[in-house]
Amino acid sequence: MAIQHPGSATSKPANLILTIIWTWFLVGTLDGCGATINYLVQGGKDATLIFRYIASAVFGIEAYSGGTGMVLMGILFHYINALSN
């Protein structure tokens, strides 16, 4: 029976998936923070409008009158978009 070392070929797919997930999270977070900071610097008052706008792609005009759930849906869609790009 052979001993598996941490750097062996069998651990690389798991490391690759973990690297992709962390990179996806980092890219989505940095992009969202950048968009929010840019919006606020340009005089925007309600940064949740950024994520409501993203949610409006699916929910239409109702996204702007929705509550926290719509903002969370916008954040979710933002991360999905970050993965696909």
N, C-alpha and C positions, 0 to 999 in steps of 0.2 A: 504494500500500500504506500503510495507516494504522499509526501507531506506537501500541502498547498501553502505557498508563501503569499503574503499580502500583495506583492507585486506581480503575481502570476497572471496568466492570460485569463483565468476564470473570473478574476475579480474586476477586470477592466470594463465589461459591459455595465456592471452595477455602478462603477465609478463614473462612467460616461453619462448614464441616466441622471445620477445625482448632480453632476456638473451642469447638464442641460437645465435641470430644474432650478438650481441656484442661479444660473445665468439668466434664465427667464424671469425669475423673481427680481433680480437686481436690475435688469433692463427695464422691466415694467415699472418698478418703483422709482428709478431715476427719471424715467420719461414722465411719469405722473407728477413727480415733484417739480421737475423742470417746467412743465406746462402750467402748474399751479403758481409757481413763483413768477413766471413770465406774465401770467394773467393779472396777478396782484400788482406787479411793478407797473403795468400799463394802466392801472387805475381801476381794475375790477374790484367789486365789493364782495361778491359771493362766489367763492372758489368752487362751491358744489355745482355751479352751473356747468363747469367743464364736464363733469361726469354725468350730469343730467343730459347734456348734449349728446354724449356717447350713447346713453340709454335710449335717447329719442330715435336712434336708428332702428330700434326694434319696436319701441312702445309708442312712437309718434309724439304728438303734442302733450299727451298725458304725462310724459316723463317730467315735464317742467312743473306740474302741479302735484306730483307724487312726493312722498316723504323720504325718509332715510332709506327705505327699501330701494327707491329708484336710484339714489346715489350709489348704493352698494351694487346694484345691477350694472351701473356705468363703470364702476371700478372692476367688476368681474369681466365685463366685455373688453375693458382696456387691457387687462392681463391676457385675455384670449387673443386679442389682436397683437399684443407684443410677442406671443409665442408664434403666431403665424407669419410674422414678418421676419 
